[in-house]
Amino acid sequence: MRKITLRLIVLLLLVVALSFVFLGIFVSRKITEDSIAHLLESDRNLRMDIGDLRAGIFGGKVVLSDVLLSPRDKYADNATPAAERPDPVDSQTRIRISDATIKVRLIDLLFGKLFIDSLTVDGLDIAYAIDEEGNHTLDPMLDPPKYVKGALNPEYEEKRKRRELAKARRKMKSEEEDIVDDSFNVSEMPMATKLKSLVLRNSIVSIKLIKSNNRIAFTDVKGSVSDLDVDPLDLMHHNSAYLELSGNLSVSGPQGEIEYASLKLQADGKIQPFDSRTGFLNPDLVTDLTVKKGSRIMSLPIATKLASTLDQLEEAGLDLSVIEEILVVNEDSKFRLGLRNYILRAVEPLPVIINENRLLIDKEAWLNTANDEHLINASFTFSEKISNSTFTRANTVLSEIVGKSVAGPVAELLFTPVTKEGRIHIPFVSSGDFNRPKVRAAVALRDLADAVKESLKKDPLSLLKGLLDR
């Protein structure tokens, strides 16, 4: 009896194993370049080209190579097989992937669904442009397609209207801004409710700002999204992921002839991918960002403009070259940033040590990355070394102008409004176009003539004696 039972178990295991093998072979044959491309092209307004595809029957692993997502054309509209398609037209808007390894549940493909357990992307290359309204050239590719397999998409009008409404609401300035919809909903997410990991390696993102023609490049990007826990039916309790991202950010002028900044960045922390009330992508993403030691700012219009407002202090002995030269971050600086509709904002004060001086950007400062508009309240505190040398130099400079006996009082009148804890401290406000900012000191600055007049009122005899002693 025991032998019969054992044989039955062995036979049952053999049947199950063979069934799994045949099922795997059957399902893997359904995973082709055409099936994957048609799956995505049926959902988004783009064209997908795949150079090579390898599917493993065990483990549910699919490897895609030389993937290109580009603007949609008639071949995508008609679901033309890959072998019959000509090469896609070159476009400045693209998403290119060297290799993508996906672990999927093969059984779900039998039902026309694709659930992803893990995704590793090597060599992601994204390029697009943003206009001053915040519209980007990738946007049309995220729309629903008008035609699917040559026929009019019955969901096209409904999804198009919803997406246009989302775009309009994103631009509204009202108290209801936080209930803005997006076109992508958690219910449409083509991946498992729990994603173990999404890994990104050796990637680049290139952005052209149409208004200024400036270019932003995020290179050598490495990162991961792990512990993704999303339950469409319970977003209040299951709506989180852990983000880690690092790379080099460079900002340059038109044609790349002038480099404004080269920053080493690292982001990490827990994020909420979706709005818990609507199920749409979270319109207000907050994350921890670190600007690494050694990052450089070669040209900062705000700094140049700030220096030009401090002529009276420069005349009295303050060396402003420290503001206008290449700014180097002396130590890792970590702070929290929020991103909403292309607007970066400081969730909390942002302190940065630059050339041994301290720049402090106040909470709620913001920059619209689409059109370069900004409003920043900040302060620049000179190092103790520069402050002390300035006070010493001021006495020498002012002694030559008004005499030794009154140089001290005049220097005190000039520097007291901009001195804090023994260091020169300049609070300021910057607004308008980031490339041509309007910058003003947030304290009343005295010029030399006013300081001399005030000293004259307080002690005219000392001033007269000082002038005679020159």
C-alpha positions as CSV (number, residue, x, y, z in Angstrom):
1,M,0.0,0.0,0.0
2,R,2.8,2.4,0.9
3,K,4.6,1.6,-2.4
4,I,1.5,2.3,-4.4
5,T,1.0,5.6,-2.6
6,L,4.6,6.6,-3.3
7,R,4.3,5.6,-6.9
8,L,1.1,7.7,-7.2
9,I,2.9,10.7,-5.7
10,V,5.8,10.3,-8.0
11,L,3.5,10.0,-11.0
12,L,1.5,13.0,-9.9
13,L,4.7,15.1,-9.5
14,L,5.8,14.0,-13.0
15,V,2.5,15.0,-14.5
16,V,2.6,18.3,-12.8
17,A,6.2,18.9,-13.9
18,L,5.5,17.9,-17.5
19,S,2.4,20.1,-17.4
20,F,4.4,23.0,-16.2
21,V,7.0,22.5,-18.9
22,F,4.4,22.3,-21.7
23,L,2.6,25.3,-20.3
24,G,5.9,27.2,-20.1
25,I,6.7,26.3,-23.7
26,F,3.2,27.3,-24.9
27,V,3.2,30.6,-23.0
28,S,6.8,31.5,-23.9
29,R,5.9,31.1,-27.6
30,K,3.3,33.8,-27.1
31,I,6.0,36.2,-25.9
32,T,7.3,37.6,-29.2
33,E,8.5,41.0,-30.3
34,D,5.1,41.5,-32.0
35,S,3.1,40.5,-28.9
36,I,5.0,42.8,-26.6
37,A,4.9,45.7,-29.0
38,H,1.2,45.3,-29.7
39,L,0.5,45.1,-26.0
40,L,2.1,48.5,-25.3
41,E,0.9,50.1,-28.6
42,S,-2.7,49.1,-27.7
43,D,-2.5,51.1,-24.5
44,R,-0.2,54.1,-25.4
45,N,0.1,56.5,-28.3
46,L,3.6,55.4,-29.4
47,R,5.6,53.0,-31.5
48,M,7.7,50.2,-30.0
49,D,10.7,48.5,-31.7
50,I,12.5,45.6,-30.2
51,G,15.9,44.5,-31.5
52,D,16.0,41.1,-29.7
53,L,13.8,39.2,-27.3
54,R,14.7,36.1,-25.2
55,A,12.1,34.4,-23.0
56,G,12.9,31.7,-20.4
57,I,10.2,29.1,-19.8
58,F,11.3,28.7,-16.2
59,G,11.3,31.6,-13.8
60,G,9.3,33.7,-16.2
61,K,12.2,35.8,-17.3
62,V,12.0,38.0,-20.4
63,V,15.1,39.9,-21.8
64,L,14.5,42.7,-24.2
65,S,17.4,44.3,-26.1
66,D,17.7,47.5,-28.2
67,V,14.2,48.7,-27.3
68,L,13.0,52.0,-28.8
69,L,9.9,53.9,-27.9
70,S,9.2,56.7,-30.4
71,P,6.3,58.8,-31.6
72,R,3.5,56.8,-33.1
73,D,3.1,56.2,-36.8
74,K,0.8,54.3,-39.2
75,Y,2.6,51.0,-38.6
76,A,1.8,51.1,-34.9
77,D,-1.8,52.2,-35.7
78,N,-2.2,49.1,-37.9
79,A,-0.3,46.7,-35.7
80,T,2.1,45.9,-38.6
81,P,4.4,43.0,-37.8
82,A,8.0,44.0,-36.9
83,A,9.4,42.2,-39.9
84,E,7.3,44.4,-42.2
85,R,8.1,47.7,-40.6
86,P,10.7,50.2,-41.9
87,D,13.1,51.7,-39.4
88,P,11.5,54.4,-37.3
89,V,12.0,58.1,-38.2
90,D,14.7,59.8,-36.2
91,S,13.2,61.9,-33.4
92,Q,14.6,64.1,-30.7
93,T,11.9,62.7,-28.4
94,R,12.6,59.1,-27.5
95,I,13.0,56.4,-24.9
96,R,15.7,53.9,-25.7
97,I,16.7,50.9,-23.6
98,S,19.9,48.8,-24.2
99,D,18.7,45.9,-22.2
100,A,15.7,45.2,-20.0
101,T,15.3,42.1,-17.9
102,I,11.7,41.4,-16.7
103,K,10.5,38.7,-14.4
104,V,6.8,38.1,-15.2
105,R,4.0,35.7,-14.4
106,L,3.9,33.8,-17.6
107,I,0.5,32.3,-16.9
108,D,-1.1,35.8,-16.9
109,L,-0.2,36.2,-20.6
110,L,-2.8,33.6,-21.4
111,F,-5.4,36.1,-20.3
112,G,-3.9,39.0,-22.1
113,K,-2.4,40.6,-19.0
114,L,1.2,41.4,-18.1
115,F,2.2,41.5,-14.4
116,I,5.8,42.4,-13.6
117,D,7.5,41.1,-10.4
118,S,10.9,42.7,-11.1
119,L,12.5,44.9,-13.7
120,T,16.1,45.7,-14.4
121,V,17.0,48.3,-17.0
122,D,20.5,48.9,-18.4
123,G,21.3,51.9,-20.6
124,L,18.0,53.8,-20.4
125,D,18.2,56.9,-22.7
126,I,15.4,59.4,-22.5
127,A,15.3,62.6,-24.5
128,Y,12.5,65.3,-24.6
129,A,11.8,69.0,-24.5
130,I,9.7,71.1,-22.2
131,D,7.9,74.4,-23.2
132,E,7.3,77.3,-20.8
133,E,3.7,76.0,-20.0
134,G,5.2,72.8,-18.7
135,N,4.1,70.7,-21.7
136,H,6.7,68.1,-22.7
137,T,7.2,66.3,-26.0
138,L,6.8,62.9,-24.3
139,D,3.3,63.9,-23.4
140,P,1.6,62.8,-26.7
141,M,3.2,59.4,-26.3
142,L,1.4,58.9,-23.0
143,D,-2.0,59.6,-24.5
144,P,-4.3,56.7,-25.5
145,P,-4.0,55.6,-29.1
146,K,-6.7,56.7,-31.6
147,Y,-6.4,53.5,-33.6
148,V,-5.6,50.0,-32.3
149,K,-4.9,47.3,-34.9
150,G,-6.3,49.5,-37.6
151,A,-9.7,50.1,-35.9
152,L,-10.9,53.2,-34.0
153,N,-10.2,52.8,-30.3
154,P,-13.6,52.8,-28.5
155,E,-11.9,54.2,-25.3
156,Y,-10.0,56.9,-27.1
157,E,-12.5,59.8,-26.7
158,E,-13.1,59.1,-23.0
159,K,-9.5,58.8,-22.2
160,R,-8.5,61.8,-24.3
161,K,-11.0,64.0,-22.6
162,R,-9.9,62.9,-19.2
163,R,-6.3,63.5,-20.1
164,E,-7.0,67.0,-21.5
165,L,-8.9,67.8,-18.3
166,A,-5.9,66.6,-16.3
167,K,-3.6,68.9,-18.2
168,A,-6.0,71.9,-17.7
169,R,-6.3,71.3,-14.0
170,R,-2.6,71.0,-13.5
171,K,-2.3,74.6,-14.6
172,M,-5.0,75.9,-12.3
173,K,-3.9,78.1,-9.4
174,S,-6.5,77.4,-6.7
175,E,-7.0,75.7,-3.4
176,E,-8.2,72.7,-5.2
177,E,-4.9,72.2,-6.8
178,D,-4.2,69.1,-4.7
179,I,-7.0,67.1,-6.3
180,V,-5.6,67.3,-9.8
181,D,-6.1,64.1,-11.9
182,D,-3.5,62.6,-14.2
183,S,-4.1,60.2,-17.1
184,F,-2.4,57.2,-15.4
185,N,-4.4,55.5,-12.7
186,V,-3.3,52.8,-10.4
187,S,-6.0,50.5,-11.8
188,E,-4.1,50.6,-15.2
189,M,-0.8,49.7,-13.7
190,P,0.6,46.8,-15.7
191,M,2.6,45.3,-12.8
192,A,2.2,43.2,-9.7
193,T,0.6,44.8,-6.7
194,K,3.9,44.2,-4.9
195,L,7.0,44.8,-6.9
196,K,10.2,43.5,-5.3
197,S,12.6,45.7,-7.2
198,L,13.0,48.0,-10.2
199,V,16.7,48.6,-10.9
200,L,18.2,51.3,-13.2
201,R,21.8,51.3,-14.4
202,N,24.0,53.4,-16.6
203,S,21.2,55.7,-17.8
204,I,20.8,59.2,-19.1
205,V,18.0,61.8,-19.3
206,S,18.4,64.7,-21.7
207,I,16.0,67.7,-21.5
208,K,15.8,70.8,-23.6
209,L,14.1,73.9,-22.2
210,I,12.4,75.4,-25.2
211,K,12.0,78.9,-23.8
212,S,15.7,79.4,-22.9
213,N,17.3,76.7,-25.1
214,N,19.2,75.6,-22.1
215,R,19.9,71.9,-21.7
216,I,19.7,69.6,-18.7
217,A,21.5,66.3,-18.7
218,F,21.2,63.7,-15.9
219,T,24.0,61.2,-16.7
220,D,25.4,58.0,-15.1
221,V,22.1,57.5,-13.5
222,K,21.8,54.5,-11.2
223,G,18.9,53.8,-9.0
224,S,16.2,51.4,-7.7
225,V,12.6,51.3,-6.5
226,S,12.2,48.6,-3.9
227,D,9.5,47.4,-1.6
228,L,6.7,48.8,-3.8
229,D,3.5,48.0,-2.0
230,V,0.4,49.2,-3.9
231,D,-3.1,47.9,-3.4
232,P,-5.6,49.7,-5.7
233,L,-8.4,48.8,-3.3
234,D,-6.6,50.1,-0.2
235,L,-4.2,53.0,-1.1
236,M,-4.5,54.4,2.4
237,H,-2.5,51.5,3.8
238,H,-0.7,50.1,0.7
239,N,0.8,53.0,-1.2
240,S,4.5,53.2,-0.7
241,A,7.9,52.5,-2.2
242,Y,11.5,53.1,-1.3
243,L,13.5,55.2,-3.8
244,E,17.3,55.4,-4.3
245,L,18.7,57.4,-7.2
246,S,22.1,58.9,-8.0
247,G,23.8,60.6,-10.9
248,N,25.5,63.7,-12.3
249,L,23.3,66.7,-13.2
250,S,24.7,69.3,-15.7
251,V,23.0,72.4,-16.9
252,S,24.4,74.1,-20.0
253,G,23.4,76.9,-22.4
254,P,22.2,76.6,-26.0
255,Q,24.3,74.1,-28.0
256,G,26.1,73.2,-24.8
257,E,28.8,75.9,-25.3
258,I,28.5,77.2,-21.7
259,E,28.2,75.0,-18.6
260,Y,26.4,76.6,-15.7
261,A,26.5,73.8,-13.2
262,S,27.8,70.2,-12.6
263,L,26.2,68.6,-9.6
264,K,26.6,65.1,-8.1
265,L,23.2,64.2,-6.7
266,Q,21.7,61.4,-4.6
267,A,18.1,60.9,-3.7
268,D,16.7,58.4,-1.3
269,G,13.7,57.9,0.9
270,K,10.2,56.6,1.1
271,I,7.7,57.9,-1.5
272,Q,3.9,57.6,-2.1
273,P,3.5,56.8,-5.8
274,F,-0.2,57.5,-6.0
275,D,-2.8,59.9,-4.7
276,S,-4.7,57.9,-2.1
277,R,-8.0,59.6,-2.9
278,T,-8.0,59.5,-6.7
279,G,-5.7,56.6,-7.5
280,F,-3.8,58.8,-10.0
281,L,-0.1,59.5,-9.9
282,N,0.9,61.5,-6.9
283,P,1.0,65.1,-8.1
284,D,3.2,66.2,-5.2
285,L,6.3,64.0,-4.9
286,V,8.6,64.8,-1.9
287,T,12.0,63.2,-1.6
288,D,15.3,63.6,0.3
289,L,18.1,65.0,-2.0
290,T,21.8,65.2,-1.3
291,V,24.2,67.5,-3.3
292,K,27.5,65.7,-3.0
293,K,30.8,67.3,-2.0
294,G,32.7,68.6,-5.0
295,S,29.7,69.7,-7.0
296,R,30.3,72.9,-8.9
297,I,28.3,75.9,-10.1
298,M,30.3,77.7,-12.8
299,S,27.8,80.4,-13.5
300,L,24.9,81.5,-11.3
301,P,23.0,84.6,-12.5
302,I,21.6,85.1,-9.0
303,A,25.1,85.3,-7.5
304,T,26.3,87.7,-10.1
305,K,23.2,89.9,-9.7
306,L,23.6,89.8,-5.9
307,A,27.2,91.0,-6.1
308,S,26.1,94.0,-8.2
309,T,23.7,95.2,-5.5
310,L,26.5,95.3,-2.9
311,D,28.7,98.1,-4.4
312,Q,28.7,100.2,-1.3
313,L,30.1,97.3,0.8
314,E,32.6,96.5,-1.9
315,E,33.7,100.1,-1.8
316,A,34.2,99.8,1.9
317,G,36.4,96.7,1.6
318,L,34.2,93.6,1.0
319,D,35.8,91.2,-1.5
320,L,32.9,90.1,-3.7
321,S,34.9,87.8,-6.0
322,V,34.0,84.9,-3.7
323,I,30.4,85.2,-4.9
324,E,31.2,85.5,-8.6
325,E,33.9,82.8,-9.0
326,I,33.2,79.0,-9.5
327,L,31.2,77.9,-6.5
328,V,32.3,74.5,-5.0
329,V,30.2,72.6,-2.5
330,N,32.5,71.9,0.4
331,E,30.4,69.1,2.1
332,D,27.5,66.9,1.4
333,S,24.3,68.9,1.7
334,K,21.0,67.1,2.4
335,F,17.6,68.6,2.2
336,R,14.0,67.8,1.2
337,L,12.5,68.9,-2.1
338,G,9.0,68.7,-3.4
339,L,8.2,68.4,-7.1
340,R,4.7,69.3,-8.4
341,N,4.0,70.0,-12.1
342,Y,7.6,70.8,-12.9
343,I,7.8,73.2,-9.9
344,L,10.6,72.4,-7.4
345,R,10.1,73.8,-4.0
346,A,11.9,73.7,-0.7
347,V,9.9,71.7,1.8
348,E,12.3,72.8,4.5
349,P,15.3,75.3,4.6
350,L,18.1,74.3,2.3
351,P,21.6,75.0,3.8
352,V,24.7,74.6,1.5
353,I,28.3,75.3,2.3
354,I,29.9,76.9,-0.8
355,N,33.6,78.0,-0.9
356,E,33.4,77.8,3.0
357,N,30.5,80.3,2.9
358,R,27.0,79.4,3.8
359,L,24.0,79.8,1.5
360,L,20.6,79.2,3.2
361,I,17.5,79.0,1.0
362,D,14.3,79.5,2.9
363,K,11.4,77.1,3.1
364,E,8.9,77.4,0.3
365,A,11.4,78.8,-2.2
366,W,10.4,77.6,-5.7
367,L,11.7,77.2,-9.2
368,N,9.5,76.4,-12.3
369,T,11.9,74.1,-14.3
370,A,9.7,74.5,-17.4
371,N,10.0,78.3,-17.8
372,D,12.7,79.3,-15.3
373,E,10.4,81.5,-13.2
374,H,11.3,81.5,-9.5
375,L,10.9,83.1,-6.1
376,I,13.7,82.5,-3.6
377,N,14.2,84.1,-0.2
378,A,17.7,83.3,1.0
379,S,20.8,84.5,2.8
380,F,24.5,84.4,2.1
381,T,26.8,84.3,5.1
382,F,30.5,84.9,4.4
383,S,33.0,82.7,6.2
384,E,34.6,83.9,9.4
385,K,37.9,84.3,7.6
386,I,36.5,86.6,4.9
387,S,34.3,88.5,7.4
388,N,37.3,89.3,9.7
389,S,39.5,90.3,6.8
390,T,36.8,92.6,5.5
391,F,36.4,94.3,8.8
392,T,40.2,94.9,9.0
393,R,40.3,96.0,5.4
394,A,37.3,98.4,5.9
395,N,39.2,100.3,8.6
396,T,42.1,100.7,6.3
397,V,40.0,101.8,3.3
398,L,37.8,104.1,5.2
399,S,40.8,105.7,7.1
400,E,42.1,106.8,3.7
401,I,38.7,108.3,2.8
402,V,37.4,109.9,6.0
403,G,40.4,109.6,8.4
404,K,41.3,107.2,11.2
405,S,39.3,108.8,13.9
406,V,35.9,108.2,12.2
407,A,36.7,105.1,10.1
408,G,35.4,102.9,12.9
409,P,32.0,104.6,13.3
410,V,31.5,104.8,9.6
411,A,32.4,101.1,9.2
412,E,30.0,100.2,12.0
413,L,27.1,102.1,10.2
414,L,27.9,100.3,7.0
415,F,28.3,96.8,8.3
416,T,26.0,96.5,11.3
417,P,22.8,95.9,9.2
418,V,24.6,93.0,7.4
419,T,26.4,91.4,10.4
420,K,25.1,88.4,12.3
421,E,27.0,86.5,15.0
422,G,30.3,88.2,13.9
423,R,30.0,87.3,10.2
424,I,28.8,89.3,7.2
425,H,25.3,88.1,6.5
426,I,23.3,89.2,3.4
427,P,19.6,88.2,3.3
428,F,18.2,88.7,-0.2
429,V,15.2,88.0,-2.5
430,S,15.5,86.7,-6.1
431,S,12.5,86.5,-8.5
432,G,11.5,86.5,-12.2
433,D,13.4,84.7,-14.9
434,F,16.2,82.5,-13.4
435,N,18.6,83.5,-16.2
436,R,17.9,87.2,-15.8
437,P,16.8,87.4,-12.1
438,K,15.7,90.5,-10.2
439,V,17.7,90.4,-7.0
440,R,17.6,92.8,-4.0
441,A,19.0,92.8,-0.6
442,A,16.4,92.2,2.1
443,V,18.0,94.7,4.5
444,A,18.5,98.4,4.0
445,L,22.1,99.0,2.9
446,R,23.7,102.4,3.5
447,D,26.1,103.9,1.0
448,L,29.3,105.6,2.1
449,A,28.0,109.1,1.8
450,D,25.0,108.4,4.0
451,A,27.2,106.8,6.6
452,V,29.5,109.8,6.6
453,K,26.6,112.2,7.0
454,E,25.2,110.2,9.9
455,S,28.6,110.2,11.6
456,L,28.7,113.9,11.1
457,K,25.4,114.4,12.9
458,K,26.7,112.3,15.8
459,D,30.2,113.7,16.2
460,P,31.0,116.5,13.7
461,L,34.2,117.4,15.5
462,S,35.7,113.9,15.2
463,L,34.8,113.8,11.5
464,L,36.4,117.3,11.0
465,K,39.5,116.1,12.8
466,G,39.6,113.0,10.8
467,L,39.4,114.9,7.5
468,L,42.2,117.2,8.6
469,D,44.4,114.3,9.7
470,R,44.3,112.7,6.2
